[in-house]
Amino acid sequence: MGFDLLNKLNIVVAICDRQTLMPSYSSSKFKAMIGACGEAIFNLFESKDKQFSREKVLTVDAQNPYEFVIQLKDDRTRKTIKVTISDYCKEQLMIVGQDISELKKLEYSLQSYASIMETQEKSLIKMAYTDSLTGIANRRAMFKKFNEYIEYQNQDNINVSLCVLDIDHFKQFNDIYGHEFGDDVLKSFAEKVTLALDDDCYFARIGGEEFCVLSYTRNSVELNTLIHNVLDSIKFSEILTPEKNITQISFSAGIVEYTKHGTTLDELLSNADKALYFAKATGRGQVISFSTDLLAKHEATLTAKFRETKR
């Protein structure tokens, strides 16, 4: 057996009665850490492991060892011990305690490292898809959301529309009051529009003073009504300038409908920009839905204005 060697190596091991766990042999380390009599061994295991039971011990045979992990103190040092109760002979069992403290520390370190990496990865993903100034989604996030949504929808029964919003006269805010105030306007605008939209909309800043609203449940007519309501709510809001004057924000918007005005986000944004351009050129502070003859209307409007001026 080499029991003397086991003692010298401080191995936690004992040969015990199958029924009572009374040791016929136990190493000095086993006696010190676990116990010297059957009742003490039972009591220790029961106190350290809620799943431990005498019934489980009685089921141990050559094919079914019983394993569990407990915490013990050894010379004032807390140890993690893996206990294995296995078949030794007809009347006896062998109990071996393996110190896995370092292994558990390594396992904990790896878990902590994995958790840190996961947190950092989530943070990087959030940064990649979030506009750093306003805190809402950015252009990349809008493309991702649109493509994912379209991919998983029934193309025969899909109701998606999109709106591009552009803050009116935004350049004047920067030129008159400085870029810091311009940033404040962008943040305030993003907050107010977010509050005015519902859960069926996805809102993103796609560049400069330009924003985009993706509606999952509305056609272009229904989205036009919603954006008009948003425009009305924005017009009543006030912002305090650095000179303590009150100014207001308005926006122009162009609206398109999926499949009707394009099947990719690039196509939809391009046509929404055309409608937005028309809204800007014909007075600002309005919401225009895209149509194929929109540019012709735009040219006719500008021509009429030019003739009126000449008179």
Secondary structure in CASP SS format (residue, H / E / C, confidence):
PFRMAT SS
TARGET T0000
AUTHOR 0000-0000-0000
METHOD secondary structure of the structure
MODEL  1
M C 1.00
G C 1.00
F H 1.00
D H 1.00
L H 1.00
L H 1.00
N H 1.00
K H 1.00
L C 1.00
N C 1.00
I C 1.00
V E 1.00
V E 1.00
A E 1.00
I E 1.00
C E 1.00
D E 1.00
R C 1.00
Q C 1.00
T C 1.00
L C 1.00
M C 1.00
P E 1.00
S E 1.00
Y E 1.00
S E 1.00
S C 1.00
S H 1.00
K H 1.00
F H 1.00
K H 1.00
A H 1.00
M H 1.00
I C 1.00
G C 1.00
A C 1.00
C C 1.00
G H 1.00
E H 1.00
A H 1.00
I H 1.00
F H 1.00
N H 1.00
L H 1.00
F H 1.00
E H 1.00
S H 1.00
K H 1.00
D C 1.00
K C 1.00
Q C 1.00
F C 1.00
S C 1.00
R H 1.00
E H 1.00
K H 1.00
V H 1.00
L H 1.00
T C 1.00
V C 1.00
D E 1.00
A C 1.00
Q C 1.00
N E 1.00
P C 1.00
Y E 1.00
E E 1.00
F E 1.00
V E 1.00
I E 1.00
Q E 1.00
L E 1.00
K E 1.00
D E 1.00
D C 1.00
R C 1.00
T E 1.00
R E 1.00
K E 1.00
T E 1.00
I E 1.00
K E 1.00
V E 1.00
T E 1.00
I E 1.00
S E 1.00
D E 1.00
Y C 1.00
C C 1.00
K C 1.00
E C 1.00
Q E 1.00
L E 1.00
M E 1.00
I E 1.00
V E 1.00
G E 1.00
Q E 1.00
D E 1.00
I C 1.00
S H 1.00
E H 1.00
L H 1.00
K H 1.00
K H 1.00
L H 1.00
E H 1.00
Y H 1.00
S H 1.00
L H 1.00
Q H 1.00
S H 1.00
Y H 1.00
A H 1.00
S H 1.00
I H 1.00
M H 1.00
E H 1.00
T H 1.00
Q H 1.00
E H 1.00
K H 1.00
S H 1.00
L H 1.00
I H 1.00
K H 1.00
M H 1.00
A H 1.00
Y C 1.00
T E 1.00
D C 1.00
S C 1.00
L C 1.00
T C 1.00
G C 1.00
I C 1.00
A E 1.00
N C 1.00
R H 1.00
R H 1.00
A H 1.00
M H 1.00
F H 1.00
K H 1.00
K H 1.00
F H 1.00
N H 1.00
E H 1.00
Y H 1.00
I H 1.00
E H 1.00
Y C 1.00
Q C 1.00
N C 1.00
Q H 1.00
D H 1.00
N H 1.00
I C 1.00
N C 1.00
V C 1.00
S E 1.00
L E 1.00
C E 1.00
V E 1.00
L E 1.00
D E 1.00
I E 1.00
D C 1.00
H C 1.00
F H 1.00
K H 1.00
Q H 1.00
F H 1.00
N H 1.00
D H 1.00
I H 1.00
Y H 1.00
G C 1.00
H H 1.00
E H 1.00
F H 1.00
G H 1.00
D H 1.00
D H 1.00
V H 1.00
L H 1.00
K H 1.00
S H 1.00
F H 1.00
A H 1.00
E H 1.00
K H 1.00
V H 1.00
T H 1.00
L H 1.00
A H 1.00
L C 1.00
D C 1.00
D C 1.00
D C 1.00
C E 1.00
Y E 1.00
F E 1.00
A E 1.00
R E 1.00
I E 1.00
G E 1.00
G C 1.00
E C 1.00
E E 1.00
F E 1.00
C E 1.00
V E 1.00
L E 1.00
S E 1.00
Y C 1.00
T C 1.00
R C 1.00
N C 1.00
S H 1.00
V H 1.00
E H 1.00
L H 1.00
N H 1.00
T H 1.00
L H 1.00
I H 1.00
H H 1.00
N H 1.00
V H 1.00
L H 1.00
D H 1.00
S H 1.00
I H 1.00
K H 1.00
F C 1.00
S C 1.00
E E 1.00
I E 1.00
L E 1.00
T C 1.00
P C 1.00
E C 1.00
K C 1.00
N C 1.00
I E 1.00
T E 1.00
Q E 1.00
I C 1.00
S C 1.00
F E 1.00
S E 1.00
A E 1.00
G E 1.00
I E 1.00
V E 1.00
E E 1.00
Y C 1.00
T C 1.00
K C 1.00
H C 1.00
G C 1.00
T C 1.00
T C 1.00
L H 1.00
D H 1.00
E H 1.00
L H 1.00
L H 1.00
S H 1.00
N H 1.00
A H 1.00
D H 1.00
K H 1.00
A H 1.00
L H 1.00
Y H 1.00
F H 1.00
A H 1.00
K H 1.00
A H 1.00
T C 1.00
G C 1.00
R C 1.00
G C 1.00
Q C 1.00
V E 1.00
I E 1.00
S E 1.00
F C 1.00
S C 1.00
T C 1.00
D C 1.00
L H 1.00
L H 1.00
A H 1.00
K H 1.00
H H 1.00
E H 1.00
A H 1.00
T H 1.00
L H 1.00
T H 1.00
A H 1.00
K H 1.00
F H 1.00
R H 1.00
E H 1.00
T H 1.00
K H 1.00
R C 1.00
END
